[in-house]
Amino acid sequence: MNEEKVYVGNVRHFFPRISVAIVDLVRELKTGDEILIQGRTTSLRQKVESMEIEHKRVEVAPAGSSIGLKTVERVREGDSVYVVKTSAQAP
């Protein structure tokens, strides 16, 4: 199975105490998506478990929105966020 990375946005800020990244999206992101966050010193892969827009939980975040994304590890400002799709999922 081949994997494809689709760029969805950038980390604008990270809150270490609550492990939440503020991500500016250029593409839609959904709860359950497999994501990859990469940067100079960051390489994190996880499923989207929880995200919020203006302190309200959402299942789908549209392109152009800024979201709070719960992360399992520290990420850094400027890191890139990708959705990972397997060849079975790709349209």
C-alpha positions in Angstrom: 0.0 0.0 0.0 1.4 3.4 -1.0 1.0 6.4 1.2 0.5 10.0 0.0 1.1 13.1 2.1 -1.3 16.0 1.5 -0.3 19.3 3.0 -3.2 20.8 5.1 -1.6 23.6 7.2 1.1 25.0 9.5 1.5 25.1 13.3 1.2 28.8 14.4 1.6 28.2 18.1 1.9 25.4 20.7 0.7 25.3 24.3 2.9 22.8 26.1 0.9 22.5 29.3 -2.2 21.3 27.5 -0.4 19.8 24.5 -2.5 21.8 21.9 -1.2 23.2 18.6 -2.9 26.1 16.9 -3.0 25.1 13.2 -3.9 27.4 10.3 -5.6 25.1 7.7 -5.4 25.5 3.9 -7.4 22.2 3.4 -10.2 20.5 5.3 -9.3 18.3 8.3 -11.6 15.7 10.0 -11.6 13.9 13.2 -10.2 10.4 12.6 -7.7 11.6 9.9 -4.2 10.2 10.2 -1.8 13.2 10.2 1.9 13.7 10.1 3.5 16.8 11.7 7.0 17.5 10.4 9.6 20.2 11.0 13.3 20.6 11.6 13.2 18.6 14.9 9.6 17.3 14.7 8.3 14.1 13.3 5.0 13.1 14.8 2.3 10.8 13.4 -1.1 10.5 15.1 -4.8 10.3 14.5 -6.9 13.5 14.9 -8.7 12.7 18.2 -9.8 16.2 19.2 -9.9 19.6 17.6 -11.7 22.9 18.3 -12.6 26.1 16.6 -13.0 29.0 19.1 -13.3 26.6 22.0 -16.0 24.5 20.5 -15.3 20.9 19.5 -15.7 20.1 15.8 -15.6 17.0 13.7 -14.7 18.8 10.5 -12.6 21.9 10.1 -12.9 23.7 6.8 -10.0 25.2 4.8 -9.1 28.7 6.0 -9.9 28.1 9.6 -7.6 28.1 12.6 -8.0 25.1 14.9 -6.8 23.9 18.3 -5.4 20.4 17.8 -4.6 18.1 20.7 -1.2 16.4 20.1 0.4 13.4 21.7 3.9 15.1 21.7 5.4 18.6 21.5 5.3 20.3 18.1 6.8 23.6 17.1 5.8 26.8 15.5 6.3 26.6 11.7 5.9 22.7 11.6 4.0 21.5 8.5 0.9 19.3 9.0 0.0 16.7 6.4 -2.9 14.2 6.1 -1.6 10.7 5.3 -3.7 8.8 2.8 -3.1 5.1 1.8 -3.7 4.1 -1.8 -6.9 2.3 -0.6 -8.3 5.7 0.7 -7.2 7.9 -2.2 -10.0 8.8 -4.6 
